[in-house]
Amino acid sequence: MNTLLLATPEQEEEYGLKFHHRAYLHVQDSKDLAIWLPQADLVIDLLLHEQPERLAQYQTQGKADKLTVFFNANGVDIAAFAQAYTPLNFHLAGLKGTPLLNKEVLQVSLLRDDSRRAVDKAFVFLATLYELVEEKK
């Protein structure tokens, strides 16, 4: 799975510790994202909550339903966050909890129920466990 990571240096370090056995490309600016996104199967965008307009880029330049995007969804209502860009043609899932990555079982919230299989596939690739957590209404 071609994996892109958008993160601060501290977050990249945490990601590298958790998923040291998986290759990824740390993308640091929008020009690099535009180059690599069409080839990506999995994006871990830990900065997306600060730049929601990037959802449009994933929508137009990504692999549609073959793309899964995880983002830092702490304190974010995923449906409201994505509302301006729906219906999305890719799978969007939020990572929840503190710490975000540095734990045995990652907490994940789904935008749509039909993303479950794509999330399962991503976590098999990442070789780690996850649990679905419901969005608080």
Secondary structure, DSSP 8 states (H G I E B T S, - for coil): --EEEE--HHHHHHHHHHTTTS--EE--SHHHHHHHGGG-SEEEETTGGG-TTHHHHHHHHS-GGG-EEEEE-TT--HHHHHGGG-S-SSEEEEEESSSSSSSSEEEEEESSGGGHHHHHHHHHHHT-EEEE-----
